[in-house]
Amino acid sequence: MNQIRFAAVTLTAATSLLASSHMDAPLITLDDAANITDVYAFVSNRGGAKYLSTAMSVYPFEDPGIGPNKFNFDDRVIYGLHVSTGADLAAGRATYSYFFAFKTRYKTQQTILQSYTGVVQNVDDAAQNLTQEYEVFEVDFRPNGRGFWRLGTGLVPPNNQGRATPHYNGMNGDGPVRDGVATTAQLDRYTAQTVVQHPTGYVTWAGQRDDGFYADIEATFDLLALRNPGADSQKGFNVHTIALQIPVGQLGGDMQVVGVHATTYRRQVEVKYDGQEPIYFGNYTQVGRQGNPLFCEAFVAIQDKDAYNRLSPESDAVRFARYAQTPELAALLNTLVFAPNPIPGIEQNRSDLVGIFIPDLIKVDLSTQAARLAGGGAGHATNPDDAGFSRLSVFGGDTLFSPLQNTQVAGGWPNGRRFGDDVYDIGVSAVISDLRVSPPVIRRAGDNVSSNDVAYNKVMPYAAPPQNGRAHTHD
């Protein structure tokens, strides 16, 4: 594998051209490859060892099977996952950062068939014309830490076209994508061939996946006039996902709470030509950021959305805490949904929401047992949800015991975030509840969309397989 030149570039959050998440800030709609849709973080087990499993997705609303050019990771974007420990958690500083850099190569460019010249039987075989590879690097920011070092490399499996990629799908490629699975042995061959266990214990994967977020976004932004049943705005769409499993021992052990967020950095490009090959150079500038779901989208005002995406979580306490302290969303819910009987006390002094969102890191208690995971729902024959899993997390009675805190904590978001967590319903329920008092006042609400359209994997890379270009539907 050719080494991807990365160590010499500069990453900066000082200025920005763009912003981030599904459609949560004005400028990011111009840069899909750097647009972070979702971030995940939860405790898992692998081979008897405890891991912090993390993931980030980009490229919202990938319509499967388009051509001749396909959606891919951008060679001119660096994708970052960050973990904050100890004093860095409250400060919003990264203690460890993991950067993924991609390189695209073709077997031939003397064809219009960009991605496949035949049926792909194995990753990077002769029929997979376009192959992406990546390098992953860790930066340890501790005073006596490891510094900058290269964790390893990996290959990206092909996108799901249909007949060209039959091992994702039923009916030799003509049928819908197969559901996610419960064990590693059941993974489709493209996914199984690209999960990389590195000698240091880290595990990585990157490639196209089903968009695992589900919600009725159209109705939400149509004056909160929700439908029953709701329509899943992400049904039938794919994203590009990076997954990273970090041995808990590499983070200093499990008796701690850590924070996770993701960023993207775009190269400020100047191009010169050496023969026929373009040369790209210049610094990388932060263009996207996300921690908890919904914060930039549903809390931060338009005037600050783009600024949120170019700043570090270190700025959150000063710049963005007021949006959680006095959430406009609570006022809108009282006006548009609960009038003429608004819920008292939810629009001001929301220290409980500040605790979740500021700094905007997904907080994960590493001392708990592995998180319960979603599969295909309680009725799925071969891959049901884990016993006790609730898409509503603590609002559905799904809790875990924390030896660190000596109490029960949420089984999913806002203690981490799992694939399958109904973050729309959890977030709205948190806004209309009162978590400042003991016992908390719990109220539940949602958008009438309660499941994903494809079963998740319960093993690395956890996200559901990508939708088939030949056989998918949208709500």
N, C-alpha and C positions, 0 to 999 in steps of 0.2 A: 504494500500500500504506500502510495506517495505521501510523504509528510506534508501536512497542510501548514503553511507558514502562519504562525499566530503569535508567537511569544514577543515579537518586536513591536506589535501594534499597541496603541494606547486606548484604553477605555475611559470614557469621561461622561459624567452626568451633568456637566456644567451648562451645556446648551442643547437644544433639540430642534428637530424639524417636525417630528411626528409624535403620536401618542399611542394608547393601547386598550384592548379587550374586545369582546365580540363586536359591539358597535358603540362603545361607551364614551368615546371622546371624538371630537370633530375631525381631527387631522389623521387619525389612524386608518380611516377608511381608504386612504391613499396608499397604504403599505401593508397589504395582507400578510406577506411573508414574515413580518415582524410584529404582527398583531396578536398579542396573547389573549386567548379565549378563556382559558381556565388553568388553575394551578391546584395540585393535589399533594397531600402529605399525610401519612398515617404510619402506624407501627405495624410491622409484618414479621413473619418468621420465614427463614429459608435455610434448609438443611440443619435445623435445630438452633440456628443463631438468630438474634434479634436484629432487625434492620429498620431504618427510617426509609420508607419508600416515598419517593417524590416524583412528580411529573408536571410537565407544562405542555399546553397545546397552542398552536398558532394556525393561521389561515382559516378564518371563519367561513362557513357556508361554501365549502368545497363541493361543487356538484360532481358526483362520481362519473367517471368515464368520459370526460370531455377530451377533445383532441383537436389537432395532432399534438399540441403542447399540453403538458400536464402540470398540476400543482406539485411543487417540490420545495424542500428547504432551500434557502437562498445562500449561495456561497459568499455573499457580501454582508451577511448578518451573522453576528455571534449571539448564541442563545445561552442565557445564564440562569442557573438555579443556585440559591444562596441559603445558608443555614446560619442562624444567630444563636449563640449560646451564652450563658453566664450574664455578665453585665451588658453584653452587646444586645441582648434581647430587648430590654427596656429602652435602650438607646436607639434601636433600629439599625444597628450596624451589622454587617455580615462578618461572621467569624471565619466561615469557609465559603468559598465560591467555586462553582463547577461550570466550566465554559465548554460549549460544544461548537466546533467549527466544521463546516461541511465542504466537500469538494465533489463536483459533478464530472463524470467522464462518459464518453460514448464509445461503443465499439466501432461504429461508423457514423459519419455525418453525411454520407452520400446517399441519403434516403429521407423521405418525409415521415417515416415511421419512428418518431422520436423515442418512444419507450420500449416497444416490443416489435420484434421482427418475426415472432412466432409464439408458440405456447411456452410459457416459462414453467419449467418443471422444478428448477432449483434456483435459489437466489444467485444472481450474477452469472447465470449460464449464458450460452450463446444467443438465446432468444431475448434476453433482457438487454436491450440496446443501451438504455440510460441506467447507470448505477451511481448512487451517491454513497460516499464513505465519509466517516467523521473521525475526528480526534476529540478526546475529552481531556481537559486539564483541571487540576485543582489549584486554588490559591488559598493557602492557610495564612490568615492575617494575624495570628497570635504572635506576641513578641518573640517567642522562642519556637515558633511553629515551623512547619516543613517548607513554607514559602511556596514557590511556583513549581509544579511538577506535572508531568504527563501521565495520566492514568492509563490510557490505552486508546484503541481504535475500534471501529465497528463498521458494518455495512448496513445499508437501508434496504429493506425488502421492496419489491415492486408495488406500485399502487394497484388497486383492484379494478381491473378493466372489465372482466367477465370471462369469456372463453380464453383469453390470453393468460389469465391467472386463475385456473380452475380450482386450485387447492384452497382458495378462500371460500368457495361457493358450492351450492348444491347443483345437481344436474349437469356436471361437467362444465360449469361456468354459466349456464343459462338460468339457474335458480338464484334465489336471494342468498346473501352472505350467510354462512353458518354462524350459529350463536357462539359466544364465548364459552370457555370450558372451565372445569374445576381443577384439573391437574395439568402439570407440565407435559406429561406424556400425550395428552389429547390436543395440544396446540397444533394448528395448521403448520405445514412444513416451512412456509415462508417466515412465519413469526418465530418458530422454534430455531431456525437456522441463524437468526439474527439477534437472539438474546445472548449477550456476551458476559461471561463471568471472568473478571479480570484477576490476575494473580494477587492483587492487593485485597481482594474480597468484594470490591465494588461490582455492581451489575448494571449494565446499561442496555438500552434499546432505543431506537428511533425509527419512525416511519408513519405511514398513513393509518388512521384509525377512524372508527365511527365517532361522531361528536356525541360524547356521553352526557352533555348537559341537556336537560329537558325542561321546557317551560313554554307558556303561552305568551310570547313576547309581543306579538301583534296586538292582542287585546289589552295587554298591560299598558302599552303606550298609545292606546286609543281610549284615553280618559279613564283607565282602569275599569272599563266595561267588560268584565270577565265573562267568558262563555262557559256553559256546562252541557256536555263535556268540553274541556279545553282542547286546543289544538297545539301540538308540539311543534314549535317553530324550527327546531333543529332536526326533525325527523327526516331521514334519508340523506343527510349531509355528512361529509367527512371533515376531518381536521388533520394536521400533522402534529404528532405527539413525540416528546422526548421523555423517557422514563429513566430514573436513576435510583438504585438502591444503595444506601450508605450503611455499612456496618456500624451499629450503635457504639461499638468500642472505639471507632475512629473519631467519635464525637465526644469522648470522655465518659462514656457510660450512660446508663438509662435512668439514673436518679436525678432527672432534670426535665424542665420544659424548654423546648427549643422553638425557634420561629423560622418559617420558610417563606420566601417570596421568589419571584422570577423577573428577569429583565431581558430585553433584547437591545442590541446595539447595531446600528447600521454604519457601514463604512462611508465616510464622506469622500466620494469618488472623484478622482481625476484620472483620465485615461490617456495613455500614450500607446503608440503602436510599435511593436518590434516585429517587423515582418507582418504576419497576419494575426498574431496573437495579442489580444488586449492585455495591458498591464494595469492592475488596479492598485492604488496605494492611497494612504491617508489614514487619519485617526478614526476610531470608532466612537460614535456618539450614542448615548442612551436614547432610545426612541419609544420604549415600552416598559411598563411595570405592572405587576399585579401580585397581590397577596390574597386576602380574603375575597371570595366572590361578592359581587354587588356593590362594593364600596365606591369605586370611582363611578360606576354606572348609576347607582340609585341614591347616593348620598352627596357626592361632590358636585357643586354647581358648575355650570358651563364655563364660567370665567376662570375656573381653576382646573378643569379636567386635563387640558394639555400639559399644564405645569405639573400635575400629579405624576404624569407618565415620564417626565424627564428628571424628576427629583428622586433622591434616596429616601427610604423610610426614616432616616435620621431627621428629616424635616417635618414629619407628620405631626408631632406634638404641638409645634408652633403653627404650622400652616393649615392643617386639615382637621384638627381635633374638634373644632366648632361644628363641623358637619355631622359628626356623630353625637355631639353634646346636644345639639338642637336640630334634629333630623327633619328636613322638609318633607320627607316621605311620610312621617307620622301625621303631619298636618294635612297632606294630600289624602291619605287614607281616611282621616276623620271627615274631610270635606266631601270626597267623592264616593266613599263606600259606606261609612257608618252614620252619616247625617240622616236624620236629624238628632241622632243619639251618639255623639262623638265619645270616644273613650277618654276619660280624664287622665291627666298626668303623664301622657306619653310623648308630649311635644317638647319638653324642656328638661334640662338637668339629667341627661341620659348617661350617667356615669357607667352604667352597665354596657351600653353600646361602645363607649370610649374604650372600655376594657377589652372588647372584642377587636375593634378596628384600629386602635392607635397603640403603638405603631402598626401599620398595616402589614402584619406578618401573620400567617397561619400558625397559631400556637399549638404545639403537639406535646402532650405529656408522655415522655418515653418510658415511664415506669409501669405503664399498664401492660396487660397482655396484648397480643396482636388484635387489631381491630377486626370486628365482624365485617364481612364483605358481601356485597351484592353479587348475585349471579343473574339469573333470568326471572326472579320472582319466586314466590312460595310454591307456585304450581309447576315450576319447570322440572321436568322428569330427571334430567341428568346433571343439571347445574342450578339447584335452587339457591336462594339466599342462605347465608349462614344462619343457624338457629339464633334467634334474638336480634337479628338485624332489623332495623327500622330506617326507612328512607328519611324519617323525620328526626333521627338521632335522639337527643334527650327529650324532645317534644313527643316522641313516640315511645318513650320508656327504654330506649337503647342507651345503657350506661356501662361504664367499666370502672373497676376499683383501681384507685391510684394509691400505691404504697407511698409515693412521695408526698401526696397531700392528705393521705389517710381519709379519703372520702370517695364517693362516686363522682365520676366526671362524665361528660358527654361521650357517647360511643363514636360519634362522627362530628362533623362541623357543628360548633366552633372549636372542638378539640380535634385538630386536624381536619382533613377533608378527604372522604373516600369517593371512589367512583360509585355512583348510585345515590349519594346524598342529595336529597331534594332541596337544594340550597335556596331556591325561590321560596318554598313554603317555610323552611326553617328561618330564613331571613325576615320574612314578613311577620311570622309568629313572634320572633324576638322583638321586633319593633312595637307590636301591639301588646306584648306582655310587659311585666315589670319584674326584672331580675335584680332589682336593687334591694328588695326586701326578703326576709326569710320567714316562712317559706315563700318562694317566688310566686307571683300571680301569673298563671299560665293561660294564654289565649292562643288559639290556633286558627290559622287562615291559610289560604292557598289559591292556586290558579286552576285547579281541577285537571292538572296533568300530573300523574303520579308514577310514571315509569318510563324508562328508555325503550326504544323500539328494537334494540338488539341486546341480548344478554351479555353482561360483562365477563371478562376473564377473571378468575380468582387467583391467578398466578401472573407473574411478570409477563407482559407489561401492563396487566390489569385492564386497560381500556379494551372496549369491544372491537372485534375485527372490522375492517373498513367496508362500507357499503359497496355493493356490486354496481358497476356502471351500466349493466344491462338490465338489472332487476332491482329497482328501489322506488320508493314513493315518498312524496312530501305531503304534509298536512296543508 
